[in-house]
Amino acid sequence: MILCRNYDNLSFMNEYLKLMQMEPILRRLSLIQLIAYFGAWFSNVAIYTLLLNMNVSATTVAFVAMLHFLAGVAQAPFSGAIIDSVKPKNLMLSLIVVEILATFSLVFINSISDLWLLYILIFVKMAAASFYFTTEMSLLPKILNGQKLQKANELHSIIWSLSYTLGMAISGFFVYLLGVKTAFVFDGFMFVLAFALLYALEIKVKFTKTTESLIEMIRDTFSYLKRSKVAIHLMLIHSFVGLTAFDALVALMVDKYYAALIATSLGIGLLHSARAVGLVIGPILLTKWINNKRVVYLFIFQGMAVCVWAFMMDNFYLSLFASVVVGFFTTTLWSYTYTLLQKNIEEKYYGRIVAYNDMLFLSSAAFTSFMIGFLVTHDFSLEQITIFIGIGFFIGAIYFYWILKTQVLKEIS
């Protein structure tokens, strides 16, 4: 039985390798993702380490975490229309340039008096990153379809998780040994490399420049959403995954429980890395099992895992184990609900609908980050807050069960 399962997992990984061999554009885009995401997590650990070293309040930590997601919300209403009217490669290159400039500028943050600059740079950097992500996710359905598209989404999630794992783990030691400024510089050069790789890539997709104005495109999108209720429901159900925005929670957890045991940067890095191990392993084991009906169980398992984490939180080693379990279900939940949306919308609206979907997802993540800080300042324990998040996934399970009963969803095949 074990040998058979291992064989299935190897076969599953071979399918990803074959897909990248057959799709050169996807292969290069995946490499760029790996480099850019890897570099980004260096900044993330460095930023939270810098904040905790400044002894800022829990509210400030939560606000910074919220900014990472709020930036994507702010640009989403018009980004989709821009994506559907500009050549994808030109747009993606421009966005990477913005990320390069914003990342290198982080070296100028030295004290609490510079927090205003930190807020601006995070907002600009993450707005560009979110815009880039939306552009790429709108591009994938134009070069892939069916199971290839599902596997590309899963591959994207695995790359994100692998980058997250390596970035967080190595960054914890990197920041501890070389400092936050060096991490910011390293991150900037990672984006320079990503720009060079994308610049050399030839992307051949059908592109028809629309004659509609930005306002007309936005109005047309809302008309489409009124006609397609299933798209609205799938965007809302995907936004539940935003409840896994644990950045502020992890930073506060390290500061409260583990400061005497381990350096701040190492603690943050190891906890995120443990969760990312689950993020990588999860889709490898669950991809053959998941289908539309089983998404309900996936929400339930995710909620249970988060609640288990709450009870293990005060012990660093048990928390590491619980973090792996929490991450195990997240990637499949994210990629499958994302692919369901792509499968159930018209091609004309890919850019705009994906942008609004990301806006809802990032709004959920921003709200989660805000509520973590808000509840901490109102004397709720970190354990209680974590249980609230777990309950959110149980609500998601009920909602998706209702969607299955009332809406017609295409199976991913």
Secondary structure, DSSP 8 states (H G I E B T S, - for coil): -HHHHHHHHHHHHHHHHHHHHH-HHHHHHHHHHHHHHHHHHHHHHHHHHHHHHTT--HHHHHHHHHHHHHHHHHHHHHHHHHHTTS-HHHHHHHHHHHHHHHHHHGGG--SGGGHHHHHHHHHHHHHHHHHHHHHHHHHHHHH--HHHHHHHHHHHHHHHHHHHHHHHHHHHHHHHHH-HHHHHHHHHHHHHHHHHHHHT-----------S-HHHHHHHHHHHHHH-HHHHHHHHHHHGGGGG--HHHHHHHIIIIITTTS-HHHHHHHHHHHHHHHHHHHHHHHTTT--TTTHHHHHHHHHHHHHHHHHHTTSHHHHHHHHHHHHHHHHHHHHHHHHHHHHTS-GGGHHHHHHHHHHHHHHHHHHHHHHHHHHHHTT--HHHHHHHHHHHHHHHHHHHHHHHHHS------
